[in-house]
Amino acid sequence: MKTVCWLYPARDVTPEEREVDWPTEPSFKAIRALLDPIFLKRPWEHVSVLIEGRRADMFVDESGHLAGLPRNEAATALYRANWMTRHPDADPESIPWIAGVAVLFERIIWT
């Protein structure tokens, strides 16, 4: 199954769109094989996001803040969108931000 994912670099740069052959329910080993080279074997974590009103999976640098990686504005906006949709009066800066690279999939892949 072809799946689209987007690589969001750490700086404000247009995300790089990639199409990957991807099983409907990939194993952790398959997810790791795709993500480890992108994150340079740094630890990554899964976060759920909303894109176009539906849930999707995004993976972010788990220790990006501790490593002093730059704020990823595009990934941070995606990460915060669900909360802000449900809590429009909230201060977006009260929600954690994403540091470093992020990888967004067009659908749920982490089951």
C-alpha positions in Angstrom: 0.0 0.0 0.0 1.4 3.4 -1.0 1.5 5.8 1.9 2.5 9.5 1.9 4.6 10.9 4.7 6.2 14.3 5.1 9.6 15.1 6.6 9.5 18.3 8.5 13.0 19.6 8.9 13.9 21.5 12.1 14.0 24.9 10.4 11.2 26.7 8.7 11.5 24.9 5.3 8.8 23.4 3.1 8.2 19.8 4.2 9.6 17.1 1.9 6.9 14.8 0.7 7.8 11.1 0.3 5.7 8.1 -0.9 6.6 4.8 0.7 5.4 1.3 0.1 3.9 0.6 3.5 1.9 -2.3 5.0 -1.5 -1.5 6.4 -0.2 -2.3 9.9 3.6 -2.0 9.8 5.6 -3.7 12.5 7.7 -1.8 15.0 10.7 -3.1 13.1 9.5 -1.6 9.8 8.7 1.7 11.5 12.1 1.8 13.1 13.8 0.9 9.8 12.2 4.0 8.2 12.7 6.4 11.1 16.1 5.6 12.5 18.0 7.0 9.5 15.9 10.2 9.5 16.4 10.7 13.3 20.1 9.7 13.0 19.4 6.9 15.5 18.3 9.4 18.1 15.3 8.3 20.2 12.0 9.3 18.6 8.4 9.2 19.9 4.9 8.9 18.5 2.3 11.6 18.8 -1.2 11.7 17.4 -2.2 14.7 15.3 -5.2 15.9 13.3 -4.8 16.7 9.6 -7.8 17.8 7.7 -10.1 16.7 10.5 -8.8 13.1 10.8 -6.2 11.5 13.1 -2.8 10.8 11.7 0.6 9.7 13.2 3.6 11.9 13.6 7.0 11.0 15.0 9.2 13.5 16.7 12.7 13.7 18.3 12.1 12.4 21.9 15.0 14.4 23.4 15.1 17.3 21.0 14.6 19.9 23.8 17.4 18.4 25.9 19.7 18.4 22.9 19.0 22.0 22.2 17.5 21.4 18.7 15.7 24.3 17.1 11.9 24.7 17.4 10.1 23.1 14.5 7.2 25.6 13.8 5.3 23.6 11.3 5.4 20.4 13.4 4.5 22.3 16.5 1.4 23.8 14.8 0.3 20.3 13.7 0.9 19.0 17.2 -1.1 21.8 18.8 -4.0 21.9 16.3 -6.1 19.2 18.0 -6.0 20.8 21.4 -6.6 24.3 20.0 -9.6 23.0 18.0 -11.2 21.8 21.2 -9.9 24.7 23.4 -9.9 27.8 21.2 -9.3 30.2 24.1 -6.2 28.3 25.3 -2.8 29.9 25.0 -0.9 27.9 22.3 2.4 28.6 24.1 1.1 26.6 27.1 1.3 23.5 25.0 4.7 21.8 24.4 6.5 22.5 21.2 8.4 20.2 18.9 12.2 20.4 18.7 14.1 19.0 15.7 12.9 16.9 12.8 9.3 15.4 12.6 7.8 12.8 10.3 4.1 13.0 9.6 2.1 10.1 8.0 -1.1 10.7 6.1 -2.9 8.1 8.3 -2.6 6.1 11.4 0.3 3.6 11.2 1.0 3.0 14.9 -1.4 0.4 16.2 
